[in-house]
Amino acid sequence: MNKLQLAVCGVLAVSFAGFANVSLATTTYETAQVISTTPIYHTVEIATPTQQCHEEEVTRHERTRDRNDSATPEILGAVIGGALGNAVGNHTVNSKVGTVVGAVLGGTIAHDIDNANHEHDTVTTQTVEKCRTVSSVHQEDKLVGYDVRYRYNGSEQTVRMDRDPGPTLRIQVNAVPVL
């Protein structure tokens, strides 16, 4: 064994001996008498979401057209317009032109009248439910712990605990030798 190895072994031996002295401490448990217990409260705000709903009438205006696939009004208008055009231009060279112009005008007039008769405004009213989320806030006292006064070995001590210990309190006593 060289000098370095010998020195390391010596340091380890001294360290171990010191560690062994620390482990001589003993822990015991005893019972202390509780003098008083005071609950500790904190006021907190609690928000509770609720849904508020109401019914509302919604009115819609629409321009609608009844579906009419029949060409009868236009044909009838063309025949009547052609007859009038022929009557106005009776026995003249323009009677044929008058008949054609009258037929076209009669057909378009009949078409416009038919559309006017089939178009109308529709008003619909519907009741719908509208909802929104609102929070109602209230304050509440929340228990956060207990301040406990106890007597041990003739002296009074105070500790904060998360529960009420009752009439007695178990305490830890450490005995450490003085070196």
Secondary structure, 3 states (H helix, E strand, C coil): CCHHHHHHHHHHHHHHHHHHHHCCCEEEEEEEEEEEEEEEEEEEEEEEEEEEEEEEEEEEEEEEECCCCCCHHHHHHHHHHHHHHHHHCCCCCCHHHHHHHHHHHHHHHHHHHHHHHHEEEEEEEEEEEEEEEEEEEEEEEEEEEEEEEEEECCEEEEEEECCCCCCEEEEEEEECCCC
